[in-house]
Structures are given as C-alpha cells and as structure tokens.
Amino acid sequence: MKRKAYWRGDGWVDGIMYGILREDLEATYVFDEHIARFNAGVRSGDFGPMLEQFADDAELEFVGVPVGPFSGREAIAQAYRERPPDDELDILDVRHEGEDVVAGYAWRREPDTRAGALRLTVAGGRIRQLVVTFD
C-alpha cells in the first residue's frame, strides 16, 4: 500500500497496487482450457484432448460420489472411457487458493443450480490434481 500516492481533487489519497504472478496466469489458463476441452469431449465423445492436459502421474478424485480416486493419466483415461460424463459444465465462480484454482460449477442442463466445486492444481503447465466435489 502506498500512502498519499495520488493527487485527487484537492488532496493526496492512498493507493493500493496489486500484482499477478505468472503461476496464477498459468493455472488460470490450464483451468479455462480444461473446461473448454471437457465440454468439447462431452459433445464429441472424444476426451483425448482433455486428457492431454493431465500429467502422467496426475490424480483425479471425486468427493460425494462412489467413484475413484484415479492415479495416473491412463487410469483417468480409462475412467472416462468406462463412465463418460453426459452433460457440459458451466462455471459459476473462480478463485485462487494458494496455487490451486477453485471454481463452483453447474451442469449445463441445470445452469442455475450449483452442483459442486472443482479444485485444480497445476505443475509444469499440466494438471497435477483435480478434485471434483458434488453438493
């Protein structure tokens, strides 16, 4: 915070500067791309482009449903082959918690009803961990 940093009107006022870290941008980009590729996979049935974003040793966990967890990209791919999602996601809100991107989501068929949250951890430009909670 800078005290008396700017002249406004007839006096000095305080100012606050904010910054964004490269890691925040990387995680946000990976998150946005994941949602776009997930939704494209639901429409086409091809989750290959989405799965390319996961690190080889990635972890996928579901909270609130009796599925998983899955460790490794191949196990995650197998899970999507065996039980592909049948609806797209709409993101309701996004925030950063430390290095994670956390977002509330709704299923597209019920866009006004919050379905849960996604917590995505990125390392080296790839998804290291994805936790999907169901409300």
C-alpha positions in Angstrom: 0.0 0.0 0.0 1.3 3.5 -0.8 0.3 6.3 1.5 -0.5 9.6 -0.1 0.4 8.2 -3.5 -2.0 10.1 -5.8 -3.3 13.7 -6.0 -7.1 13.6 -6.5 -9.2 16.7 -6.4 -7.8 18.8 -3.7 -5.6 16.4 -1.8 -3.4 13.3 -1.7 -5.0 9.9 -1.4 -3.7 6.5 -0.6 -3.3 3.8 -3.3 -3.1 0.1 -3.4 -1.1 -1.9 -6.0 -2.0 -5.4 -6.9 0.1 -7.9 -8.9 -0.5 -11.2 -10.6 2.1 -14.0 -10.7 2.9 -16.0 -13.8 1.9 -19.1 -11.9 -1.6 -17.6 -11.4 -1.9 -17.0 -15.1 -0.7 -20.5 -16.0 -3.1 -22.1 -13.6 -6.0 -20.0 -14.9 -5.1 -20.7 -18.5 -4.9 -24.5 -17.8 -8.3 -24.4 -15.9 -10.0 -22.5 -18.7 -8.6 -24.8 -21.3 -9.7 -27.9 -19.2 -13.3 -26.7 -19.1 -13.3 -26.0 -22.8 -11.8 -29.4 -23.6 -14.1 -31.2 -21.1 -17.2 -29.6 -22.7 -15.9 -30.5 -26.2 -15.4 -34.1 -25.0 -19.0 -34.3 -23.8 -20.3 -33.1 -27.2 -18.0 -35.3 -29.3 -17.3 -38.3 -27.1 -13.6 -37.7 -27.5 -11.9 -36.8 -24.2 -8.4 -37.3 -25.7 -7.6 -33.5 -26.0 -8.7 -33.0 -22.4 -6.6 -35.9 -21.1 -3.5 -34.5 -22.8 -3.6 -31.8 -20.1 -3.1 -34.2 -17.3 0.4 -35.0 -16.0 1.5 -38.6 -16.4 1.2 -39.1 -12.6 -2.0 -36.9 -12.2 -4.6 -37.7 -9.6 -8.4 -37.4 -10.1 -10.6 -37.6 -7.1 -14.4 -37.3 -6.8 -16.0 -36.3 -3.5 -19.6 -37.1 -2.8 -20.0 -39.9 -5.4 -18.7 -43.5 -5.1 -16.1 -43.3 -8.0 -12.3 -43.3 -7.9 -9.9 -42.0 -7.0 -7.8 -42.4 -10.1 -4.0 -42.2 -10.2 -2.1 -41.7 -13.5 -3.3 -40.4 -16.8 -4.0 -43.9 -18.1 -6.3 -44.7 -15.2 -8.1 -41.3 -15.7 -8.5 -42.1 -19.4 -9.9 -45.5 -18.5 -12.4 -43.9 -16.1 -13.6 -41.5 -18.9 -14.0 -44.4 -21.3 -16.0 -46.5 -18.9 -18.2 -43.7 -17.5 -18.2 -40.7 -19.8 -20.0 -37.6 -18.5 -23.2 -36.8 -20.3 -23.5 -33.1 -19.6 -21.3 -30.0 -20.0 -20.1 -27.7 -17.2 -20.9 -24.0 -16.6 -18.5 -22.2 -14.3 -20.2 -20.1 -11.7 -17.2 -18.6 -9.9 -13.5 -18.9 -9.8 -10.9 -18.0 -7.2 -7.3 -18.8 -6.3 -6.4 -20.6 -3.1 -2.7 -20.7 -2.9 -1.6 -22.4 -6.1 -4.9 -24.0 -6.7 -7.8 -22.8 -8.9 -11.1 -23.4 -7.2 -14.4 -23.0 -9.1 -18.1 -23.6 -8.4 -19.9 -25.3 -11.3 -23.3 -26.2 -12.5 -24.4 -28.8 -15.1 -25.5 -27.1 -18.3 -28.9 -28.7 -18.1 -29.5 -27.0 -14.7 -27.4 -23.8 -15.1 -29.0 -22.1 -12.0 -28.2 -25.0 -9.6 -24.8 -25.2 -8.1 -23.6 -28.8 -8.5 -20.3 -28.6 -6.6 -16.7 -27.4 -6.9 -13.6 -28.1 -8.9 -10.1 -27.8 -7.3 -7.3 -27.9 -9.9 -3.6 -28.0 -9.1 -1.2 -27.2 -11.9 2.5 -28.1 -12.1 4.7 -27.5 -15.2 1.7 -26.5 -17.3 -0.2 -29.7 -16.7 -2.9 -30.8 -14.3 -1.3 -32.4 -11.3 -4.5 -33.0 -9.3 -8.2 -32.4 -10.0 -10.7 -32.8 -7.1 -14.4 -32.7 -8.1 -16.9 -32.3 -5.3 -20.6 -32.9 -5.7 -23.1 -30.9 -3.5 
